[in-house]
Amino acid sequence: MNWKDEASRLKRQAARPPKGCLTIEEIAREMGDISIANAQEMVNELIKQCRATRVRGKKLNSLDQLITAIYYKLIKRK
């Protein structure tokens, strides 16, 4: 264990998506590899209908830096 490893572990912990949330890329893959643009249109429509919501979170970029990310979560219907 060293300082660099511990700092990396903290970043990975902070980069966990909020519970039940997905990125737009994950949603596109889940829907059968549709384009990100099509997935975004669908998600925006669900948000307008109050059937989904945006959630701010953090993720690691390709340079292993912690950045702000937008996640999406479906709202359970009653």
Residue, then its C-alpha position, 0 to 999 in steps of 0.5 A: m500500500n502506498w499513497k498513489d494506490e490509496a489516491s487511486r482507490l479513492k478516485r475509483q470510489a468517487a467514480r461509482p455511478p449513483k445507484g440505479c443510474l446509467t450513462i447515455e452510452e450504457i443506455a444505448r448499448e442496453m437498447g441494442d447498440i442504437s446510436i448515442a444520439n437516438a438514445q439521447e432523444m429517447v431519454n429526453e422524451l422520457i424526462k419530458q414525460c417525467r418517466a426518467t431523471r438526470v442525476r449528476g455524478k462523477k466518472l473517470n476519463s481516459l486520463d484517469q481524472l475524476i470528472t463530472a458526468i450526467y447519469y440517467k435513472l428511470i422513475k418507477r411508475k405507481 
